[in-house]
C-alpha cells in the first residue's frame, strides 16, 4: 500500500466556481457556499483519495488560487512545485473559457513546460439556459491541451468528484509508470 502526495493547482477566472467546486469535493458534497466570497490568496484543502483495486491512495493538496487578475501574480509565488492542474471556467461565460488559454500559458511558464496531468472543468452546468460554451468546443480545446474534460455543477452537486478523482488516478498512473521504468533499469 502506497500513499502518494500531490499538489493540485486550481485556477481559472474569478467567480467561475473554483472554491465551490473544491469545497464540495473536500466535504463529500455537504458544503456549498451560498454566498460568494472572493479568494484573495491561495486556499489549501487536503483530501485523501483511495485508488480502486490497488490499495494505494493519493493525498490531494488542492491549492485554490485567486482568479482576479490583480491578485494572480502574488498568488503565483505561492504555487511552488505543482503536480496536477485543475483549470475551471464558467459554462455561462464565453470570456472565462477564452481566458483558459492565458491560464495555460501562465501555468506552463510557472512549471517550465514540464508535463502536468490536468483537467479542464466547465462549471455551472445547472444554468443550461444561459450556457455560452458548448461541450464539443470545450472538449476539443481540452484535448488540444492534453487535458481531460469534465462538466460540473457545484450548486447541484453534479459530477464534483469526477475531475479531482481523475487527477488522483492520473497521478497514481504516472507513479506506476515511473516505478516500472526504474525497476526495468535494474540489473537484469
JOWOVEN-V983639 format. One record per pair of residues at least 12 apart in sequence whose C-alpha atoms are under 6 Angstrom apart, sorted by the first residue. I is the first residue (numbers start at 1). J is the second residue. D is the distance in Angstrom with one decimal. If there is no record, write none. Layout:
i=I j=J d=D
i=I j=J d=D
This chain:
i=1 j=55 d=5.3
i=1 j=56 d=4.9
i=2 j=56 d=4.7
i=3 j=56 d=5.8
i=3 j=57 d=4.9
i=3 j=58 d=5.7
i=4 j=58 d=4.6
i=5 j=58 d=5.5
i=5 j=59 d=4.7
i=6 j=60 d=5.2
i=6 j=83 d=5.5
i=7 j=61 d=4.7
i=7 j=82 d=5.3
i=7 j=83 d=5.1
i=8 j=61 d=5.8
i=8 j=62 d=4.8
i=8 j=63 d=6.0
i=8 j=83 d=5.9
i=8 j=84 d=4.5
i=8 j=85 d=5.6
i=9 j=63 d=5.0
i=9 j=85 d=5.0
i=9 j=86 d=6.0
i=10 j=63 d=5.7
i=10 j=64 d=4.9
i=10 j=86 d=4.8
i=10 j=87 d=6.0
i=11 j=65 d=5.7
i=11 j=87 d=5.1
i=12 j=67 d=5.5
i=12 j=87 d=5.6
i=12 j=88 d=5.0
i=12 j=89 d=6.0
i=13 j=67 d=4.4
i=13 j=96 d=5.9
i=14 j=67 d=4.1
i=14 j=68 d=5.1
i=16 j=89 d=5.4
i=16 j=90 d=4.8
i=20 j=154 d=6.0
i=21 j=154 d=5.2
i=25 j=160 d=6.0
i=25 j=161 d=5.5
i=26 j=47 d=6.0
i=39 j=66 d=5.0
i=40 j=66 d=5.4
i=41 j=66 d=5.4
i=41 j=75 d=5.7
i=42 j=64 d=5.4
i=42 j=65 d=4.4
i=43 j=63 d=5.7
i=43 j=64 d=5.0
i=44 j=62 d=5.6
i=44 j=63 d=4.8
i=45 j=61 d=5.8
i=45 j=62 d=5.1
i=46 j=60 d=5.5
i=46 j=61 d=4.5
i=46 j=62 d=6.0
i=47 j=59 d=5.7
i=47 j=60 d=5.4
i=84 j=116 d=5.7
i=84 j=117 d=5.3
i=84 j=118 d=5.6
i=85 j=118 d=4.4
i=86 j=118 d=5.7
i=86 j=119 d=5.0
i=87 j=120 d=4.9
i=88 j=120 d=5.9
i=88 j=121 d=4.7
i=89 j=122 d=5.2
i=90 j=122 d=5.7
i=90 j=123 d=5.1
i=91 j=122 d=5.4
i=91 j=123 d=5.8
i=91 j=124 d=6.0
i=91 j=131 d=5.5
i=91 j=133 d=5.3
i=92 j=130 d=5.4
i=92 j=131 d=4.3
i=92 j=132 d=4.9
i=93 j=132 d=5.9
i=94 j=132 d=5.6
i=94 j=133 d=5.9
i=118 j=147 d=5.1
i=119 j=147 d=4.8
i=119 j=148 d=4.6
i=119 j=149 d=5.7
i=120 j=149 d=4.9
i=121 j=149 d=6.0
i=121 j=150 d=4.9
i=121 j=151 d=5.5
i=122 j=151 d=4.6
i=123 j=151 d=5.8
i=123 j=152 d=4.8
i=123 j=153 d=5.5
i=124 j=153 d=4.6
i=125 j=152 d=5.7
i=125 j=153 d=5.1
i=126 j=153 d=5.8
